[in-house]
Structure formats: structure tokens, C-alpha cells
């Protein structure tokens, strides 16, 4: 089962625990399969009732967030880095992220796919730059063609209908987020740059081997180099998640977000933002399941929102 895809697990679940039809409702029991890298599947006994008249309707309306609720994330474009100075004169390095027209492009539910997740689309793209399956996917969902897609697992109460916009007001200044992206590719590098090795002695006797990593094996026992040995190789170009990134400011008019510190990737790359796992934000301040703008709201006249730094300099608190 470890090599089975999510679609295979979902179809197997429907075959093993098929729907029981009653006079008024259809009940799907024992249906939630959690994906796990194990030989044994984990099955949670739970019942989901679906009206016989049609699929469940997901509404776009504000709700109440619980400690177990999990909101969707967003896709942003890394615009670069800058710096700001707080009211105490401390310099704060800032990364600027642009949430380019994020909308919900697909909804995955327990009844159909076996999971609860939202697929978010970002940016725009022409038909000639997409494959036919991709164009068919967007047309089937009835959403514009998107440049980047990302699936975010959510809880049942955080589902949103297709076409719901995810703006920068989905996040609140002062909260912590986790940012995932692809790091800058640095090509083939040696052990000193890739792993921080000190190199060989630079005094007498070291001939053209100053940056060598030195010995890698152990004579006759075991007589080999262990797998995973830190050696020269391809550096960068991998997925990396920077945790607990502090949101400094959001610009509602331009859909920009300022976060403290560095985030993975080069300028122009896509990054994926979601609520922090370890430093969880205050659920009473977060819009749930997302921020719904009023119909008569003019975002061009709204001022940027800046996080409250409090009465003590956060950079001098440890002194």
C-alpha cells in the first residue's frame, strides 16, 4: 500500500466500504483513509451523511475558528529584499512577497477524493503555454487559467467554494507564518562551501589540496564509504521551509506582504505561505476561513497595516 496513489486508496475504500443506501439518505461509513508510509492503513470510523438531492454545498461566509481548525495557505511571488527601521532605530531585514491573484481553483472533499483540501491558483497564463489536460482542468472548474497551483490540506470547516479570492488580508500583521520554496541552485560545489568543512592544512606539505575534504573511508573495516557521507556535489535547488517568519506589514492596495528575514528562492520564484505550525497565531485575530471583502469596499484607498511592536524594543529585550 506504500506505493499506492491517493486515487487508488480512494477507489479501494469505496470498494471495501461502499455506500449504504437508505430511504432518505446515503451514508458513507468507515471512509476516511489517512495517507501514511506504512504497510498498514489507518482507518478512522466516522459517518458522513450526504443529502440524496445532490452534493454538499460549500458556502462563502465567515465562520468561527477553533483550536483544531486549519486554514488554507497562499501562493506568493518573491519580489526581493529591503530593510526598514523601527521606532527604536533598529534595522529590520525584510522580504517582500506578492500574492498575485490567488483564487480557489478546486475543492477536494471526503465524499469525492477522500481528503479535505483546497487547490489554490496564482498568476495568469495563456492557453498556448498550457497542456491540454491543464486547460481541461481549469475549464472544468470554471476558473481562469493560472500559472501556479498548490494544494493545501484544510479542515472540514475551512473549505471554500471554487473562485473564492485569497488576498493578502488572509494574514494578519504580527502573526507567524511558514514559508516554503525552492532554494537558489548553486551548481556543483566542494565540501567547504557545501558543508562548511575547514579544508586541509595550508602550511608545508599540502600541495594543491587546500580545499580537499580529506579521508572518506575506514580502511578494511568496513572497507567502504557510507551512504550519506558529506562530499562535494550539487548544492541548492531543493525545497526548503523557513519556519516562524514574522509578518511585519501588509499592503492591501498592492496585495504585498512584508515578512522579517530571508525566504527561500530567487527573485521571481514562487513561495507557499501558511500559518505557522509551532508559533501558532491567535485564532481570535485571524479571518476564518478567509477574509471576505465587502462589495462596496475600495481597496485602493486603504492604508497598509503594520504590526504593533509594543512598548519594548524586540531587539533589546534580551539585554
CORCORSUL-V868494 format. One record per pair of residues at least 24 apart in sequence whose ideal C-beta (glycine too) atoms are under 7 Angstrom apart, sorted by the first residue. I is the first residue (numbers start at 1). J is the second residue. D is the distance in whole Angstrom. If there is no record, write none. Layout:
I&J&D  I&J&D
This chain:
1&39&7  1&41&6  2&37&6  2&38&7  2&39&7  6&35&6  6&114&7  9&33&5  9&114&7  10&113&6  10&114&4  13&114&6  24&52&7  25&49&5  25&51&7  25&52&6  26&50&6  26&52&6  28&111&7  31&110&7  32&110&6  32&114&7  33&114&6  48&110&6  48&111&6  50&111&6  56&109&7  56&111&7  58&107&6  58&159&5  58&160&7  58&161&5  60&160&6  60&161&5  60&164&5  60&292&7  62&288&7  62&292&6  63&157&6  63&288&5  63&289&6  64&288&7  65&283&4  65&286&6  65&288&4  67&283&7  68&155&7  69&155&5  69&157&6  69&158&6  69&288&7  70&153&7  70&154&5  70&155&5  70&158&6  71&154&6  71&158&5  71&275&6  71&286&7  71&288&7  71&289&6  72&118&5  72&120&7  72&152&4  72&154&5  72&158&6  72&160&7  72&166&7  73&152&4  73&272&6  73&273&6  73&274&3  74&99&6  74&102&5  74&120&6  74&166&5  74&170&6  74&273&5  75&102&6  75&120&6  75&122&4  75&148&6  75&150&5  75&270&6  75&272&6  76&257&7  76&271&5  76&273&6  77&268&7  77&270&6  78&263&6  78&265&5  78&267&6  78&268&7  78&269&5  78&271&6  79&267&7  80&267&5  86&309&6  87&309&7  88&313&4  90&313&6  90&315&4  92&248&7  92&260&6  93&260&7  93&261&6  94&248&6  94&258&5  94&259&7  94&260&6  95&259&5  95&261&7  95&262&6  95&263&5  96&256&6  96&258&6  97&256&7  97&257&5  97&259&6  97&271&7  98&255&6  98&256&6  99&167&7  99&168&5  99&255&5  99&257&7  102&165&7  102&166&4  103&143&6  103&163&6  103&164&7  103&165&5  103&166&7  104&160&5  104&161&7  104&162&5  104&163&6  104&164&5  105&141&6  105&143&5  105&146&6  105&149&6  105&162&7  106&141&6  106&162&7  107&159&6  107&161&7  107&162&6  115&153&7  116&154&6  116&155&6  116&156&5  116&159&6  117&151&5  117&152&6  117&153&5  117&154&6  118&152&5  118&154&6  118&159&7  118&160&6  119&149&6  119&151&5  120&150&5  120&152&6  120&166&6  121&146&3  121&149&5  122&146&6  122&147&6  122&148&5  122&270&7  123&147&3  123&148&6  148&270&5  150&272&5  152&274&6  158&289&4  160&289&6  160&290&6  164&290&7  166&290&6  167&255&6  167&291&6  168&250&5  168&252&6  168&255&5  168&256&7  168&257&5  169&250&7  169&252&6  169&287&7  169&291&4  170&287&7  170&290&5  170&291&6  171&247&6  171&250&7  171&257&7  172&281&7  172&285&5  172&286&6  173&247&5  173&248&7  173&249&6  173&250&6  173&305&5  173&306&6  173&307&4  174&247&6  174&307&4  174&308&6  175&247&5  175&281&4  176&244&5  176&245&7  176&246&6  176&276&4  176&279&4  176&281&6  177&245&5  177&247&6  177&273&5  177&274&6  177&275&6  177&276&6  178&241&6  178&243&5  178&245&7  178&274&6  178&276&5  178&277&6  179&242&5  179&245&5  179&259&7  179&263&4  179&271&5  179&273&6  180&239&7  180&241&4  180&271&6  180&272&4  181&240&7  181&263&6  181&264&4  181&265&4  181&269&6  181&270&7  181&271&4  182&237&7  182&238&7  182&239&6  182&264&6  182&265&6  182&269&6  183&236&5  183&237&6  183&238&6  183&240&5  183&264&5  183&265&7  184&236&5  184&265&7  184&266&5  185&236&4  185&237&4  186&235&4  186&236&4  187&235&7  188&232&7  188&233&7  188&234&6  189&232&7  189&235&4  190&232&5  191&230&7  191&231&6  191&232&5  194&232&6  194&233&7  194&235&5  195&230&5  240&264&4  243&276&7  243&278&6  244&276&5  244&278&6  244&279&5  247&307&7  248&307&6  249&304&5  249&305&7  249&306&5  249&307&7  250&304&6  250&305&5  251&304&4  252&299&5  252&302&4  252&304&7  253&299&5  253&300&5  253&302&6
